[in-house]
Amino acid sequence: MALEEFLLNLIEDPVDHGPLLYLSHEGILYNPRRRVAYEVRDSIPVLLPDEARAVNDEEHDKYVKDPLARATGTTS
């Protein structure tokens, strides 16, 4: 199940407080500035810094170029 639009407009990275990329088909929220991915479990974003996983260069390129990625926050 995808995250609701209302929630996507509120979500930001818990560390740098910037917008994230939501990749619903990957089940993640991605911060391209910090290169970390947060898992979305059962439609619940797990935005705990200790739970974030590092993303390699190949994954980074894939995520930022994904046409289905949606930016979170009020600037989207």
C-alpha positions in Angstrom: 0.0 0.0 0.0 1.3 3.4 -0.9 1.8 6.3 1.4 -1.0 8.9 1.4 -0.5 12.3 -0.2 -1.1 14.1 3.1 1.7 12.2 4.8 4.1 12.6 1.9 3.7 16.4 2.2 4.8 16.3 5.8 7.7 13.8 5.6 11.3 15.0 5.8 14.6 13.5 6.6 15.0 13.3 10.4 18.7 14.3 10.2 19.0 17.1 7.7 15.3 18.0 7.6 15.3 18.1 3.8 12.9 16.5 1.4 13.1 12.8 0.5 12.4 10.8 -2.7 9.5 8.3 -2.3 9.9 5.3 -4.4 6.8 3.3 -3.7 7.7 0.4 -6.0 11.0 0.0 -4.1 9.4 0.5 -0.7 11.8 3.2 0.4 12.2 6.9 1.1 15.6 8.1 -0.2 17.8 11.0 0.8 20.1 11.8 -2.1 22.1 14.3 -0.1 23.1 11.8 2.6 22.7 8.8 0.3 20.6 6.8 2.8 17.4 4.9 2.3 14.6 4.5 4.8 12.4 1.4 4.6 8.6 1.7 4.3 7.1 -1.2 6.2 3.3 -1.9 5.9 2.8 1.7 4.8 4.7 3.0 7.7 7.9 5.0 7.0 10.7 3.9 9.4 12.5 7.2 9.7 15.0 6.2 12.3 18.6 7.2 11.6 19.9 3.9 13.0 17.6 2.0 10.7 18.7 3.8 7.5 20.9 1.9 5.1 23.7 3.4 3.0 23.2 3.5 -0.8 26.0 2.8 -3.3 26.6 4.9 -6.4 24.7 2.5 -8.7 21.6 2.6 -6.5 21.9 6.4 -6.1 21.9 6.9 -9.9 18.9 4.5 -10.2 16.9 6.3 -7.5 17.5 9.9 -8.6 16.8 9.1 -12.3 13.6 7.1 -11.5 10.7 8.7 -13.3 8.3 7.3 -10.7 10.1 8.9 -7.7 8.1 11.6 -5.9 9.6 14.3 -3.7 8.3 14.7 -0.2 7.7 17.8 1.7 5.8 21.0 0.9 8.2 21.9 -1.9 7.0 19.0 -4.0 
